[in-house]
Structures are given as structure tokens and as C-alpha cells.
């Protein structure tokens, strides 16, 4: 839970990750930068943040191949974090948080598409949500969901009739062994989709080390 709240508490940052994405996040309301000294005294409540993620057209791409590592286009995701906190502080052993992240992703055109001149894609809407509760200082649980809709493509002006729609749910159990060391076990799967929506399931075990 400590990592979760620190991530959302960043006031402003800009980074390029290993997948060639430029990410900006900002605290818009009630998300001030927190030092170690005032972190334990800050009372969480309603807060609002924003993000912008730009994906660059990098990676290997060959228009003669149907599948490529690179997408040969830009994409821009814009979203807003809406969070509600119920507890005396971020270190409250009974802290509950409810988070919503609505976003929309805009896609550039691929002008060197396989067997076509241009592929266009409509915006993709997503709503991500999390309900997280601390049971004690060393144990927390979250229920997570992601709903996606949109993203239909057109090839040389002709619709491919492939609008995506899917609902994915997951649960995460967290164990905190110390202030620096934690473990997360997550499981998720698609529970509803159309023929073109995302499908699948996952199990993930994550070891977390934080240098405070």
C-alpha cells in the first residue's frame, strides 16, 4: 500500500521507459509532494491527478511483414486519476482507498501498413478501477477492474468492423514484511468481451523492495 500511494502522490514527473514511452503525471488537486516527515501525518481524502503517455514509433518495423515489434505510429493516452481515501493517514493499518482512472488513447496513422496504404484507428476508451483495503500493517487486498471500448480500425478508408469491448477483473494480495520489503500475488482474467475484445488470464508474483 505504501508504494501504491507514493506513486499516486508524485506531483510532477517525466520519464521515458524501456518501451519507448514518454510519461508525465501531475497532482492536480490535493496531491502535494510529501516528505518522509509529513507522510505519516497526511490525511487522505478526495484527490485528483492527471497523466499523459506518449508512445513513440520506434522498434523494428517492416511493411512486408504482417506482424512487427514496432507499430510505426504514435499514440497518446490522456487520463485522470480520481482517488478517495478513508483513514487517518497513508500508514493507517485500516486504510481503504478507491481509485478510478478514466482515459482515452488517440492513435496516429500507419502509412506503411502491410498490404495497404494506410491504417487508421479510432480512439480507445478505458476505465480502470481499484478498491484497496489494509487489514493490518502487513496485509492488504485489492480488487481491480479494467473496462475497454473502441479502437476500431480502418484500412484504406474501409472499416474493419473490429471495435473492442472487454471487462477484465483481478485481485491482488499484498504482504509487507518490513518498511522496505513486500510481496504481491495477483490473479486476473477476462470475464466479458466481444469477438475483438482482449481475452486471457494471468497470475503474477512480485517482490518489492523500497529504499526509504
N, C-alpha and C positions, 0 to 999 in steps of 0.2 A: 504493500500500500504506500510505503514511503516513496518508492520510485515512481509509482503512478501519479502521485500528487506533485512531485517535483517536476516531472515532465510537463504537466499542465500549468505549472506555476511560472514557467520561463516567460519573462516579459518580452524579449525580442531576440531572435537569433536567425542566422542564415548559414546554411551548410550545404555542401554537395556530398551526397552519399556514394557508396560503391556502385550503385545502379544508375549513376549519372542523372540524379535528380537534385534540383535546387529547391530547398525547403525553407520557408520563412514562417515563423509562428510569432504571434503577438498577444499579450494580455490586454484586452480592450476595456474590461471593467472588473474591478475587484480581484485582480490577479497581480498584485505587486511583487517585485523581486523580494525574496525572503532570505535573510541570512540565517546561519545556524542559531544565532542568538534569539531571533524573534520567530523562528519557525514553530517552536513548540507553543507559543502564546497566540498565534494567529487563529482566529475562529472561522472556519469555513462556512460559507453560505452560498448565495447565488453568485455566479461569476460567468464572465463571457470572454471568449478568446477567438482568435482568427488564425487561419493558415492559408498559405498559397504554396503549391508544389508544382514546379515546372520540370517536366521530363524532356530531356534533350534527345535529338535524333542521332544518337551515337550507337555504336555496336556494329557488328558485321552485318552487311545487307547486300543481297544480290537479287536483282529484279527477275532473274531467270529461275529462281527457286521459289517454291510455294511457301516454304517455312524459313524464317530467318530469326537470328537472335535480336537484331535491331528492327525497329518498326518504321524507320525512315520518315518520321514525322514528329512534331512537337505535340505535347499535351499539357494542359494547365488545369489543375484541380484547385477550386476555391471552396473553403468551408469555414464553419464557425462552431467552436466548442461551447456548449451550454452545459454548465455543471451546477449541481445542488449538493451542498454538504450539510450533514446533520451530525454534529458532535462538538465537543469543546475545543478541539484542536486537531491538526493532522495526525497527532500522536495518540489521539483518543482510542483506547482499546475497543470501544464500541462504535467507532466511526462508520457511518453509512454515506456513500456518495452515489448520485445518479447523474450519468453523463450522456449527452446527446451530441452527435457530430453530423449534422446535415452537410452535404457537399454536392458540388456539380463539377464534372470534368468535361472540358472542351478539347476537341481533337483537331489537329491540323490535317491537311490533305496529304495523302501519299501519292506523289506524282510519278512514281516509278514502280507501279504495282505489277504483280505477276499476272501476265496475260490480260492487262488492261492499261489504260492511260492514267486514270485517277480513281482512287478510292476515298470517299468521304464518309465521316461518321458523325452521327448526331450526338449531342451531349448525353452523358451518363449520370443519373442522379443516384445518390446513396444516402442512407440514413443509418448511422452506426450508433448503438446504444450500449451502456454498461450499467449494471447495478452491482455495487461492491459493498460488502459488509465485513467489518472486523469482528471476530468472535472473542479474541483476546490478543495481546501483543504479538503472539507468534502464529496466529492462524487467521486467514481471511478467505472469502469466497466471492466470486463474481459470476454473474450471468450476463452473457454478451449476445448481441444480435446485429446483423447487417442485412438491410433490405436494399436491393439494387433494381433500377428500372431504366430502360432506354438503351442508347448505344447502337441503334440501327445503322447499318452501313449502306452506302450506295456505290455501285461500280459503274463508272462512266454514265452517271445520271439515272441508272436503273436501281430501284430498291431491291435489296436482298431479303427483305421480309424477315429480319433476324433480330427484332427487338428483344433485349434481355430482360428477364424478370426472375428474381430469386430471393429467397429468405433463408439466411444461414444463422444457426444458433450454436452457442458454445458455452462451456462452463470452465472456470479456472479455479483451482485450489492452490492457495499460497501458504508456504511455511516460512517463517522468519526465524532463523536460528540465532542471529545476533543483529546488531545495527548495520553490519556490513554484508552479511551472508544470508541469502534466501533461496528458495526453490519454488518453482511454479509448475504445475501439471495441468494441461489444458486438453479438452476434447471438444470437437465441433463437427457439425455435419449440415448439409443442405436439407431442409425439411419441406420446402415447397419451391417449385420452379416451373417455367415453361420450357419448351423444347430447346431454346437457345440460352437459357439461364445457366449460371455457374452450378456445378454439381460436384459432390465429393464429400470426404470427411478427413479429419486429421487428428492426430494425437501428438502433443508436443511436451517435452520435459525441458525446462530452462533453469539453469543455475545462474544466480545473480550475485555479483559481488559489487559493492559500492564503496568507494573511497570517500569517507565523510571528512 
